[in-house]
Amino acid sequence: MSKFGELIESRVPVLLDFYADWNEQSTSMHAVLRDVAAALGDKGKVIKIDVEKNKELSRVLRIKGLPTLMIYVKGEMVWRQSGEQDANTLIGILNGYV
């Protein structure tokens, strides 16, 4: 959990993607997230978190649906959504926090 604190305490917005390899919606988001990361460059971070390997964190954050996307700015969650999103929507939301 201390590593999670380090991840979200960034000076730039951090988009977290909670996913599972067995979840079709999660795997279809991988290409979208690559596009988002490329568009953001060094103005933001995109981090994928496997719920199977991070069960305690997923429980604490009450991850129910997959994928679950969260945006943290300076350690504070500012946006959360479950389900697929398109790259342009995510880029637009993230640019609001840059």
C-alpha positions in Angstrom: 0.0 0.0 0.0 2.9 2.4 0.6 3.8 2.0 -3.1 0.3 3.1 -4.0 0.8 6.3 -2.0 4.0 7.0 -4.0 2.2 6.4 -7.3 -0.6 8.9 -6.6 1.5 11.6 -5.0 2.6 12.8 -8.4 2.8 16.4 -9.5 1.1 15.4 -12.8 -2.4 13.7 -13.0 -2.3 9.9 -12.7 -4.8 7.7 -14.5 -5.1 4.3 -12.9 -6.7 1.4 -14.8 -7.8 -1.5 -12.6 -8.1 -4.5 -14.8 -8.0 -8.3 -15.1 -6.6 -10.3 -18.0 -9.7 -12.5 -18.0 -12.0 -9.5 -18.4 -12.7 -8.7 -22.1 -13.6 -5.0 -21.5 -10.3 -4.6 -19.5 -8.2 -6.1 -22.3 -9.9 -3.9 -24.9 -8.9 -0.8 -23.0 -5.1 -1.6 -23.3 -4.9 0.0 -26.8 -6.9 3.0 -25.6 -4.6 3.6 -22.7 -1.6 3.4 -24.9 -3.1 6.2 -27.0 -3.9 8.2 -23.9 -0.3 7.8 -22.5 1.1 8.8 -25.9 -1.1 11.9 -26.1 -0.2 13.0 -22.5 3.5 12.6 -22.8 5.1 13.9 -19.6 2.0 15.9 -18.7 0.4 12.8 -17.0 0.9 9.1 -16.1 -1.1 6.1 -17.0 -0.7 3.1 -14.7 -2.3 -0.3 -15.1 -3.1 -2.3 -11.9 -4.0 -6.0 -12.1 -6.7 -6.7 -9.6 -5.6 -10.3 -9.3 -2.1 -9.3 -8.1 -3.4 -6.4 -6.0 -6.4 -7.9 -4.2 -6.0 -5.9 -0.9 -5.7 -2.6 -2.8 -8.7 -3.5 -4.9 -10.7 -4.4 -1.8 -9.8 -1.2 0.0 -10.7 0.9 -3.1 -13.9 -1.1 -3.5 -13.2 -2.1 -7.1 -16.3 -4.0 -8.3 -16.6 -3.5 -12.0 -13.8 -3.8 -14.5 -12.2 -1.9 -15.9 -12.3 0.8 -13.2 -10.5 4.0 -14.0 -9.5 6.6 -11.5 -7.6 9.9 -11.8 -5.5 11.2 -8.9 -4.1 14.6 -8.6 -1.5 15.3 -5.9 -2.7 12.2 -3.9 -6.4 13.0 -4.2 -9.0 11.1 -6.3 -10.7 13.6 -8.6 -12.5 11.2 -11.0 -13.7 7.6 -11.0 -15.6 5.6 -13.6 -16.2 1.9 -14.2 -16.5 0.5 -17.8 -14.9 1.3 -21.1 -14.0 4.8 -22.1 -12.6 6.1 -25.4 -9.2 7.8 -25.7 -10.6 11.3 -26.5 -12.8 11.3 -23.5 -10.0 10.3 -21.2 -7.5 12.8 -22.7 -10.1 15.6 -22.4 -10.7 14.8 -18.7 -7.0 14.5 -17.9 -6.2 17.8 -19.7 -8.6 19.5 -17.3 -6.2 18.6 -14.5 -2.9 19.4 -16.2 
